[in-house]
Amino acid sequence: MGDWEPAWFNSRLVFAYIIAFLIFILVCFVVVLIYIRVSAAIRDNFKYKLKQQIYYALSQATDRPGGKAAISIPGGEKVFGRDRLFILAEVFDEIDDQYKPALRGIVLKMGFREYINKQFGTNDMEYLILIIRMIGDLELVGMDSRVASLMYTHRGDINLQYQAYLTLAILGSQDHIVHICMDENYVQTLSFRSLQEVLKAYTGDKEELYDILLASPDPFVVRICIKRIGAEGVARLADKVFPYLGNGNFNIVIDAARTLGQLKYQPAAEKLVALLKNDRWEVRSIAVSALAAIDPADYEAPIAEALRDKEWQVRYNAALALSRSPNMDALLEKVKATGDRYAYEALEYVAQANNIFGKAGSAS
């Protein structure tokens, strides 16, 4: 080599070491890649075989009602475990509702209740959430107290909070849901939509639950109860919703007005007319819709007055409410006489659109 190299330096040897090191790294990479793929193949194979075992046991149980069915799990003596439970949950999602009672029976005969009683202390939150979910799926009513206690233990985990709430709802656990929702020291971490899904899934007496939770200190809970009362047509609770038209939270006022309109609650009409003067355009807009839902003919005058509102959303809502009036021509003339061009244009636009689509519907 060149004269500048020290006597002890051998460039060829160094180069050989570098090549050997790179080859070693490449071999390690290939080995790791093969290991990952083989492990994935083994897991997939185990998952496939386990599912086949479950489906076979399920078919045996449904073909012979009252007979005993057992799931033989390859690769181990334990009937349940973390991986197996995730696979069982997948199967539960995949099968039709008519087969779920049979699967519940199979799993419970295999000692599932005893198994999960030993798992509540796990630090694996994903696994714990799955256990809570399976308690609901398998309708293990006696375990609702344990689920409720986990909500207090793990307040900071939103995913666990949601699944635990949902499980309590599926189990129809009114006492625990009421206790949590009425607890002023329990801070809700779930979104409005998630809480709404929870109450929608409740399997107990919904009217009784809504009646109790209307007094909740949590405005989210109150709003959801009011919305569900309207959506489900719980007319018996209309008088309980009525006072919320005077609530300081404008979102609650909006939900209450919408619900009372859906329930066609006549005693609320006077208060709804007064809300047409509310400072919030959102409140004025929903008040128009609620009056139209209760009786558009009786409240045509205040609805027509809303055509002159300064916010276009309110004017448009009023125009929609009046669009099916049998006296549309006279109404248009009356509004035109006020000299309010925006009010007249809003009503005229909706009337023309209604006429066009009405003719199209008749033609079809």
C-alpha positions in Angstrom: 0.0 0.0 0.0 1.1 3.6 0.1 4.2 4.8 2.1 2.0 7.0 4.3 0.4 3.9 6.1 1.8 3.1 9.6 3.5 -0.3 9.9 0.8 -1.7 12.1 -2.1 -0.6 9.8 -3.5 -3.2 7.3 -6.1 -1.6 5.1 -7.1 -5.0 3.6 -7.8 -6.5 7.0 -9.9 -3.4 8.0 -11.9 -3.7 4.8 -12.5 -7.4 5.5 -13.7 -6.6 9.0 -16.1 -4.0 7.6 -17.5 -6.4 5.0 -17.9 -9.1 7.7 -19.7 -6.7 10.0 -22.1 -5.7 7.2 -22.7 -9.3 6.3 -23.4 -10.0 10.0 -25.9 -7.1 10.2 -27.6 -8.3 7.0 -27.9 -11.9 8.4 -29.3 -10.6 11.7 -31.9 -8.5 9.7 -32.9 -11.5 7.6 -33.2 -13.7 10.7 -35.3 -11.1 12.5 -37.5 -10.7 9.5 -37.9 -14.5 9.2 -38.7 -14.7 12.9 -41.4 -12.0 12.6 -43.0 -13.6 9.6 -42.9 -17.1 11.2 -44.3 -15.7 14.4 -47.1 -14.0 12.5 -47.9 -17.2 10.6 -48.0 -19.2 13.8 -50.3 -16.6 15.4 -52.6 -16.5 12.4 -52.7 -20.3 12.3 -53.5 -20.5 16.0 -56.2 -17.8 15.5 -57.7 -19.7 12.6 -57.7 -23.1 14.4 -59.2 -21.5 17.6 -61.9 -19.9 15.6 -62.7 -23.1 13.9 -62.9 -24.9 17.3 -65.3 -22.2 18.6 -67.5 -22.3 15.5 -67.6 -26.1 15.7 -68.6 -26.0 19.4 -71.2 -23.4 18.5 -72.7 -25.5 15.8 -72.9 -28.5 18.1 -74.6 -26.4 20.8 -77.2 -25.0 18.4 -77.8 -28.3 16.7 -78.4 -30.0 20.0 -80.1 -27.5 22.4 -79.4 -28.4 26.0 -76.4 -30.6 25.1 -72.9 -30.1 26.3 -70.4 -28.4 24.1 -66.7 -27.9 24.9 -64.0 -25.9 23.0 -60.8 -27.8 22.6 -58.0 -25.2 22.3 -54.8 -26.3 20.6 -51.5 -25.3 21.9 -52.2 -25.2 25.6 -54.1 -26.4 28.6 -55.5 -23.0 29.7 -59.0 -22.5 28.3 -58.7 -18.7 28.5 -55.9 -16.2 28.1 -55.1 -12.8 26.8 -54.8 -13.8 23.1 -57.7 -16.3 23.3 -60.0 -13.7 24.8 -59.3 -11.2 22.0 -60.1 -14.0 19.5 -63.3 -14.8 21.4 -64.3 -11.2 21.2 -63.8 -11.2 17.4 -66.0 -14.3 17.1 -68.6 -12.6 19.2 -68.6 -9.6 16.8 -68.7 -11.9 13.7 -71.7 -14.2 14.6 -75.3 -13.3 14.2 -77.3 -12.3 17.3 -79.3 -15.6 17.2 -76.1 -17.5 18.0 -74.8 -15.3 20.8 -76.9 -17.0 23.6 -75.3 -20.3 22.6 -71.8 -18.9 22.7 -72.5 -17.3 26.1 -73.6 -20.7 27.4 -70.5 -22.4 26.1 -68.1 -19.8 27.5 -69.8 -19.7 30.9 -69.8 -23.5 31.2 -66.0 -23.3 30.6 -65.6 -21.2 33.8 -65.3 -17.7 32.2 -66.7 -16.0 35.3 -64.2 -17.6 37.6 -61.4 -16.8 35.2 -62.0 -13.0 34.9 -62.5 -12.7 38.6 -58.7 -13.3 38.8 -57.9 -10.8 36.1 -59.1 -7.5 37.5 -55.8 -6.6 39.0 -53.9 -6.6 35.7 -51.9 -3.6 34.7 -52.6 -4.3 31.0 -55.3 -1.7 30.3 -56.1 -3.0 26.8 -56.7 -6.4 28.3 -58.7 -5.0 31.2 -60.9 -3.0 28.8 -61.6 -6.2 26.9 -62.6 -8.0 30.1 -65.0 -5.2 30.9 -66.4 -5.4 27.4 -66.9 -9.2 27.6 -68.8 -8.8 30.9 -71.3 -6.8 28.9 -71.3 -9.1 25.8 -71.8 -12.2 28.0 -74.4 -10.3 30.2 -72.7 -11.2 33.5 -75.1 -9.1 35.6 -73.6 -9.9 39.0 -70.3 -8.2 38.0 -71.7 -4.7 37.5 -70.4 -3.6 40.9 -66.9 -4.6 39.9 -67.1 -2.7 36.7 -68.4 0.4 38.5 -65.5 0.3 41.0 -63.0 0.1 38.1 -64.4 3.4 36.7 -63.4 5.1 40.0 -60.0 3.3 40.1 -59.1 4.3 36.5 -60.7 7.7 36.1 -58.0 8.9 33.8 -58.4 6.3 31.1 -61.1 7.5 28.7 -61.3 4.2 26.8 -61.9 2.3 30.0 -64.5 4.8 31.1 -66.4 4.5 27.9 -66.4 0.7 27.8 -67.3 0.5 31.5 -70.2 2.9 31.0 -71.4 0.9 28.0 -71.2 -2.4 29.9 -73.2 -1.0 32.7 -75.8 0.3 30.2 -76.0 -3.1 28.5 -76.4 -4.8 31.8 -79.2 -2.3 32.7 -77.4 -1.4 35.9 -79.5 1.6 36.9 -78.2 2.0 40.4 -74.5 2.3 39.3 -75.2 4.6 36.4 -77.3 6.9 38.6 -74.7 6.9 41.3 -71.9 7.9 38.9 -74.0 10.5 37.0 -75.3 12.1 40.2 -71.8 12.2 41.9 -70.7 15.8 41.9 -67.1 14.7 42.6 -67.0 12.4 39.6 -65.7 14.4 36.6 -67.0 13.1 33.3 -64.2 12.6 30.8 -66.3 11.2 27.9 -67.5 13.3 25.0 -71.2 14.3 24.6 -71.5 11.8 21.7 -70.0 8.9 23.7 -72.3 9.6 26.7 -75.3 9.7 24.3 -74.3 6.3 22.9 -74.1 4.9 26.4 -77.7 6.0 27.4 -79.0 4.9 24.0 -77.6 1.4 24.7 -79.3 1.2 28.2 -81.4 -2.0 28.4 -83.4 -1.2 31.6 -86.4 1.1 32.1 -85.3 4.1 30.1 -88.1 6.4 31.2 -87.3 5.8 34.9 -83.6 6.4 34.2 -84.2 9.7 32.3 -86.6 10.9 35.0 -83.9 10.4 37.7 -81.0 11.8 35.6 -82.8 15.0 34.7 -81.6 16.1 38.1 -78.0 15.3 37.4 -75.4 18.1 38.3 -73.7 17.3 35.0 -75.2 19.4 32.1 -74.1 16.8 29.5 -76.1 14.1 31.2 -79.2 16.4 31.5 -78.9 17.4 27.8 -78.6 13.8 26.7 -81.6 12.7 28.8 -83.7 15.6 27.3 -82.6 14.6 23.8 -83.4 10.9 24.3 -86.8 11.8 25.7 -87.6 13.6 22.5 -86.0 11.0 20.2 -87.8 8.1 21.9 -91.2 10.0 22.2 -91.4 9.7 26.0 -94.4 12.0 26.3 -94.9 11.2 30.0 -91.7 13.2 30.8 -92.7 16.3 28.8 -93.7 18.2 32.0 -90.3 17.4 33.5 -88.5 18.8 30.5 -90.7 21.9 30.3 -88.9 23.8 33.2 -85.6 23.6 31.3 -86.8 26.1 28.8 -85.8 28.7 31.5 -82.4 27.1 32.2 -79.3 29.3 32.1 -77.4 27.0 29.8 -78.6 27.9 26.3 -77.6 24.4 25.0 -80.1 22.9 27.5 -82.7 25.4 26.4 -82.2 24.4 22.8 -82.5 20.6 23.5 -85.6 21.2 25.7 -87.3 23.3 23.0 -86.5 20.6 20.3 -87.8 17.8 22.5 -91.0 19.6 23.5 -91.6 20.3 19.8 -91.1 16.6 19.0 -93.5 15.7 21.8 -96.0 18.3 20.5 -96.3 19.6 24.1 -98.9 22.4 23.8 -98.3 23.9 27.3 -94.8 24.9 26.1 -96.1 27.1 23.2 -96.3 30.3 25.2 -92.8 30.0 26.5 -91.5 29.1 23.0 -93.1 32.2 21.6 -91.3 34.2 24.3 -88.0 32.5 23.3 -88.4 34.1 19.8 -87.0 37.2 21.5 -84.0 35.4 23.0 -80.6 37.0 22.6 -79.2 33.8 21.1 -80.2 33.2 17.5 -79.8 29.4 18.0 -82.5 29.5 20.6 -84.8 31.6 18.4 -84.3 29.3 15.5 -85.2 26.1 17.4 -88.1 27.9 19.0 -89.5 28.5 15.5 -89.1 24.8 14.6 -90.7 23.7 17.9 -93.7 25.9 17.4 -94.1 24.6 13.9 -94.0 21.0 15.2 -96.6 21.7 17.9 -99.1 23.4 15.6 -98.0 25.5 12.5 -101.5 26.9 11.9 -102.1 28.2 15.5 -98.7 29.8 15.7 -98.4 31.1 12.1 -98.3 34.7 13.3 -95.3 34.5 15.6 -93.5 32.2 13.1 -94.2 34.8 10.3 -92.8 37.5 12.6 -89.6 35.4 12.8 -89.2 35.9 9.1 -88.0 39.4 10.0 -85.2 38.2 12.3 -81.8 39.7 11.8 -80.2 36.2 11.5 -80.7 34.4 8.2 -80.8 31.0 9.9 -83.8 32.1 11.9 -85.5 33.5 8.8 -84.9 30.4 6.8 -86.2 28.2 9.6 -89.3 30.3 9.8 -89.8 30.1 6.0 -89.5 26.3 6.1 -92.1 26.2 8.8 -94.5 28.3 6.8 -93.7 26.7 3.4 -96.6 24.2 3.6 -99.2 26.8 4.7 -102.5 26.4 2.7 -102.6 30.2 2.6 -99.2 30.7 1.1 -100.3 33.4 -1.5 -102.0 35.5 1.2 -99.1 35.0 3.5 -96.7 36.1 0.8 -98.7 39.3 0.2 -98.8 40.0 3.9 -95.1 39.7 4.3 -94.5 41.7 1.1 -96.6 44.5 2.6 -94.2 44.8 5.6 -91.6 46.1 3.3 -89.0 43.6 4.6 -87.3 42.4 1.4 -85.3 39.7 3.2 -88.3 38.2 4.9 -90.2 38.2 1.6 -87.3 36.7 -0.4 -86.8 33.9 2.2 -90.5 32.9 2.2 -90.7 33.2 -1.6 -87.6 31.1 -2.2 -88.8 28.3 0.1 -92.3 28.4 -1.4 -90.9 28.1 -5.0 -88.6 25.3 -4.0 -91.4 23.5 -2.3 -93.6 23.9 -5.4 -90.9 22.6 -7.7 -90.1 19.6 -5.6 -93.8 19.0 -5.0 -94.5 18.8 -8.7 -91.5 16.6 -9.3 -92.7 14.3 -6.6 -96.2 14.2 -8.1 -94.8 13.4 -11.5 -92.7 10.5 -10.3 
